[in-house]
Amino acid sequence: MEIERKWKLETLLGDVRLRGGVPILQGYIVAESNEVRLRKKGSHYFITAKSDGTLSREEWETEIPRWVFEVLWPKTEGCRIEKIRYTISAPGGLFLEFDEYSGSLNGLVVLEIEFPNKAAAEAFKLPPGFRGQDVTNDKRYKNKNLALNGIPK
C-alpha cells in the first residue's frame, strides 16, 4: 500500500539541485483508473501497477531487464513524461522527492512524500520556505494524467 501526498511547488529550492538528480523517463501502457507504467530511472528499469486512489492506493513494482523495457516502451507512445528527481531525507525517516518536469511539462515542480501510515500523512506540514499547493486529491496531477493532458490550467 502506497500512502503519498503531493504538492505543486511554485519553484524548486535552489540548493535541491546541488544534491544531484536522477533522470526519469516514464510511460503508461494502461492509463485508466488502474495503471501500468514503465519507468527508466537512471540506469534501472521498472514496471509498476497501481490501483485507483489519491492519498492511498495499492502499488506493485519490480525491476525488469532493459530489453523488456525496450520491447514495451513503444506501447507508451503519446502517454509519457520526463523529469529529474531530487531526493532529500527528512526527519522521521521520510524522503522528500522533488520532481522537476521537462518537455511538454517544463516548469512544473512537484514534491511527493510517501508516509508509513495515513495519520502521519495527514499530520504533515510543509517545512518553512516551501510554497505550494496540496494537490494530493487533485487527480489532474497524477503522472498518468499529466502524461495524457499536460499541465492543468
ABEGO torsion letter per residue (X at the ends): XBBBBBBBBABBBAAAAAAEBBBBBBBBABBBABBBBBBBBEABBBBBBBBBEBABBBBBBBBBBAAAAAAAAAAABGBBBBBBBBBBBBBGGBBBBBBBBBEAABGBBBBBBBBABAAAAAABBBBBGBBBBBAAABAAABAAAAAAAEBBX
